Amino acid sequence: MFNNKIKNICCIGAGYVGGPTMAVFANHCLNIKITVSDINEKRINAWNDSDISNLPIYEPGLDTLISRSRNKNLFFTTNIKESIAEADLIFLSVNTPTKSKGIGAGKASDLKWVEASARQIAKFSRGHTIVVEKSTLPVRTAKTIEKILSESQEIDENQEKKTFSVLSNPEFLSEGNAINDLERPDRVLIGGEDQSAINLLVDLYLNWVPREKIILTNIWSSELSKLTANAFLAQRISSINAISSLCEATGADIKQVSKAIGMDTRIGNKFLLPGPGFGGSCFQKDILNLVYLCEYYNLHEVAAYWEGVININNWQKDRIFKLIVIKLFGTVFEKKLAILGFSFKANTNDTRNSASIQICKNLIEEGAILSIYDPKVGSNQIDEDLNLPFHKTNSKKNMQWTKTDSIQSAIKDCHAIIILTEWDEFQKIQWESLIKKMKRPAWIFDTRSVVDVSKAEQAGFNVWQIGNYTS
């Protein structure tokens, strides 16, 4: 039977969703013990590191929350068995990547970690446990979880049959702004059929979220709402990026176009800034999953529509790469290029599906030598993402890129600067001091609209800025 309140929470998965989400819960639910468990020992050690700057995830404000709650009512561990056994409520925040092989490869979500977690819960839980989907999942995944749990036939240590309630409570986080999104959410969505379990989860959120912002739906609507939200946001990015290319061709200014259409209250002004293409862990994965679901249900025209959003995103990255080569006299062979920004957006160290990866790979393939600077992304992560082949003549990797620790060192002796992430410090660059250290003619390729073009041109730079006409 249900406890009259939740005393212990377990979150399986200590990644970009699990860590920040549980940090916020711990700061608002002081009487609840919250344990974040993960099989990745290196990641858990980083969460427990006494040096708060070594957290595995960078999010503004996260270090403050962790310092306040860690080892008080917030714990990080690899002991998943014990964490599950203690828990009244378990959040599933595991990775759900796109399948790389088998049925649905390249589109369908790989649910192996979800299934593995469900089987662990069935094995190690006690009494009644509320299981909450936090990961972004295909619609009707809850049915799979429920079947695994209900047919486990497991008996707990008190010789009582285990029982479960399954709820959907998707996250709607924007990386780089995740703590604010969690502290002041637009909405909290809870889907399920068990009203007692729903009420207990609602009570947790009421510690800091107004009741009118908590939406209750059936479980399938909750699962599909998350996929749809990400698809709509990605659609806006691909739409404005498509229009940015038309602005460059016609002489229109994308900033002015964005402002004009954004003032229409039916459209709004969010997600109308052009860029090199969307990245992160969710947008591409979720749209591909939506495409797969539409194809599965024989909605082929709908699938083709959403696949077009992905196609425009890939085209934008390829377009920018080719434009750079053309502007640099048709070749970048043995030219040194400064890459400013490698994370997929500012205020995060997440590089998953970052546009920087493909653009950098293409430039390297053309023979460019890259000097990369990002304030939060380390060289090991860049090396893993670029995944260059080993040199035939020695055991070292092809040294066509280096990681630098400042803008000044990145641009030394470069032919061009390519801004791929909108970090604040890139908006404050004193261009007249940089051009003295560069090869002439010197170019700036601004894919994030952070450069004051007139000042950069006065300093002597040639400037291409996304969505603006250049001869």
Buried (B, 14 or more C-beta within 10 A) or exposed (E): EBEEEBEBBBBBBBBBBBBBBBBBBBBBBEEBBBBBBBBBEEBBEBBBBEEEEEBBBBBBBBBEBBEEBBEEBBBBBBEBEBBBBBBBBBBBBBBBEBBEEEEBEEBBBBBEBBBBBBEBBBEBBBBBBBBBBBBBBBBEBBEBBBEBBEEBEBEBEEEEEBBBBBBBBBBBBBBBBBBBBBBEBEEBBBBBEBEEBBEBBBEBBEEBBEEEEBEBBEBBBBBBBBBBBBBEBBBBBBBBBBBBBEBBEEEBBBBEBBEEBBEEEEEEEEBBBBBBBBBBBBBBBBBBBBBBBBBEEEBEEBBEBBBBBBEBBBBBBEBBBEBBBEBBEEEBEEBBBBBBBBBBBBBBBBBBBBBBBBBBBBBBEBEBBBBBBBBBBEBEBBEEBBEBEEEEEEEEBEEBBBBBEEBEBBBBEBBBBBBBBBBEBBBEBEBEEBBEEBBEEBBBBBBBBBBBBEBBBEBBBBBBBBBBBEE
